[in-house]
Amino acid sequence: MGYIENNLLQGEEIKFEANLHWLVYFCPIFLTIVAFALCGFAIYMNYMTAGLIGLGVFLLIIFFWCLEINGGKRYVVTNKRVIFKKGFIKRTSFDLMLQKCEGVMVEQSIMGRILNYGTVIVTTGEATNNYSYIRNPFGFSTAINQQIDNNLHQTPANQNQQAINP
């Protein structure tokens, strides 16, 4: 079980998990292709050792770059909160209670519309949270709005009944 699953509140369930779009890895993928091309050229020019060492160093740098991009990021909507977590060793977690949410906005560029990614912006009275390069941003915003709506339509009697019978 992951960090989020271990830190859910009583009666809280994960309803939706958003993922990063593959486009965030475009530069590392492109540079990996360039590194292999340069290594092939170095081997062709009889610099096999230098080419392989250079490729190894380059791939190691790209690997750590990809770890930095992803960074263990998770975007989760539960029936009570929107949770953002990043980090493998040093963790940062940000929870936004759905009852405090005032609005959800999606920003998409033309390329974002074509490739189905965008930024989801969740606002409260005092904070604005941006979730960038989200794959299927309208699915994420719809899940947030659905849970906000579910929380608004729970009557106090239903909430008391749930508290008595968890």
C-alpha positions in Angstrom: 0.0 0.0 0.0 1.2 3.5 -0.8 1.4 6.7 1.2 -2.1 7.9 0.2 -3.8 4.6 1.0 -2.2 4.4 4.4 -3.3 8.0 5.3 -7.0 7.9 4.3 -9.5 9.3 6.9 -12.1 7.0 8.4 -14.8 6.3 5.8 -12.7 7.9 3.0 -12.4 6.1 -0.4 -10.3 6.9 -3.5 -12.7 7.9 -6.3 -10.3 9.0 -9.0 -6.5 9.1 -9.7 -5.1 11.4 -12.3 -1.8 10.7 -14.1 0.9 12.8 -15.7 0.7 12.9 -19.5 3.5 11.2 -21.4 4.5 14.6 -22.9 6.3 15.6 -19.7 8.9 13.0 -20.8 9.3 14.3 -24.4 12.7 16.1 -23.8 14.3 13.1 -22.0 13.1 10.7 -24.7 14.4 13.0 -27.4 17.7 13.4 -25.7 18.0 9.6 -25.2 17.5 9.2 -29.0 20.2 11.8 -29.6 22.5 10.1 -27.1 22.2 6.7 -28.9 22.8 8.5 -32.2 26.0 10.1 -30.9 27.1 6.9 -29.4 26.6 5.1 -32.7 28.5 7.9 -34.5 31.4 7.6 -31.9 31.5 3.8 -32.4 31.5 4.3 -36.2 34.5 6.7 -35.9 36.3 4.0 -33.8 35.8 5.7 -30.4 33.9 2.8 -28.9 35.1 3.3 -25.3 34.4 7.1 -25.3 31.1 6.5 -27.0 29.9 3.9 -24.5 31.1 5.9 -21.5 29.4 9.0 -22.8 26.2 7.1 -23.5 26.2 5.7 -19.9 26.8 9.1 -18.3 24.1 10.6 -20.5 21.6 7.9 -19.7 22.3 8.2 -16.0 21.6 12.0 -16.2 18.4 11.4 -18.1 17.3 8.7 -15.6 17.6 11.2 -12.7 15.9 13.9 -14.8 12.9 11.6 -15.3 12.9 10.8 -11.6 12.8 14.5 -10.9 9.9 15.1 -13.4 7.8 12.3 -12.0 9.1 12.5 -8.4 6.5 10.0 -7.1 3.7 12.4 -7.9 0.1 11.2 -7.3 -3.1 13.2 -7.8 -6.0 11.6 -6.0 -9.6 12.6 -5.5 -11.4 10.9 -2.6 -14.9 11.4 -1.3 -13.5 14.0 1.2 -10.3 15.5 -0.2 -8.1 16.2 -3.2 -4.7 14.9 -2.4 -1.4 15.7 -4.1 1.7 13.8 -3.1 5.2 14.0 -4.5 8.6 12.5 -3.5 10.1 9.1 -2.9 12.4 9.8 0.0 11.4 13.4 1.0 7.6 13.6 0.7 5.5 16.6 0.3 1.7 16.1 0.6 -1.0 18.7 0.1 -4.6 17.9 1.0 -7.5 20.1 0.0 -10.8 19.4 1.7 -13.6 19.2 -0.8 -16.0 21.2 1.4 -13.5 24.2 1.1 -13.4 24.1 -2.7 -15.0 27.0 -4.5 -14.1 26.3 -8.1 -12.4 24.0 -10.6 -11.0 25.3 -13.8 -9.2 23.5 -16.7 -6.7 25.2 -19.0 -5.7 23.5 -22.2 -3.5 24.8 -25.1 -4.2 23.7 -28.6 -1.6 21.0 -28.3 -3.2 20.0 -25.0 -6.6 19.6 -26.6 -5.1 17.5 -29.4 -3.1 15.3 -27.0 -5.6 15.4 -24.1 -3.6 17.0 -21.3 -3.9 20.3 -19.4 -3.7 22.1 -16.1 -6.5 21.7 -13.5 -6.8 24.6 -11.2 -8.7 24.1 -7.9 -9.5 27.3 -5.9 -10.5 27.8 -2.3 -11.0 31.1 -0.5 -7.3 31.4 0.3 -5.4 29.1 -2.0 -5.1 28.1 -5.6 -3.7 24.8 -6.6 -2.4 24.0 -10.0 -2.1 20.4 -11.2 -0.1 20.6 -14.5 0.3 18.2 -17.4 -2.6 16.1 -16.2 -3.8 13.4 -18.6 -7.5 13.7 -19.2 -7.9 16.9 -17.2 -11.7 17.1 -17.7 -12.0 13.6 -16.1 -10.0 14.9 -13.1 -12.1 18.1 -12.8 -15.3 16.2 -13.3 -14.3 13.7 -10.5 -13.6 16.7 -8.2 -16.9 18.4 -9.0 -18.8 15.1 -8.6 -17.4 14.6 -5.1 -18.1 18.3 -4.2 -21.6 17.8 -5.4 -21.9 14.5 -3.4 -20.7 16.2 -0.2 -23.2 19.1 -0.7 -26.1 16.8 -1.1 -25.4 14.8 2.0 -27.9 15.9 4.6 -26.9 16.2 8.2 -29.1 13.2 9.1 -27.2 11.1 6.5 -23.8 12.3 7.8 -24.9 11.4 11.4 -26.1 7.9 10.2 -22.8 7.3 8.5 -20.9 8.3 11.6 -22.9 5.9 13.7 -22.7 3.0 11.2 -19.2 3.3 9.6 
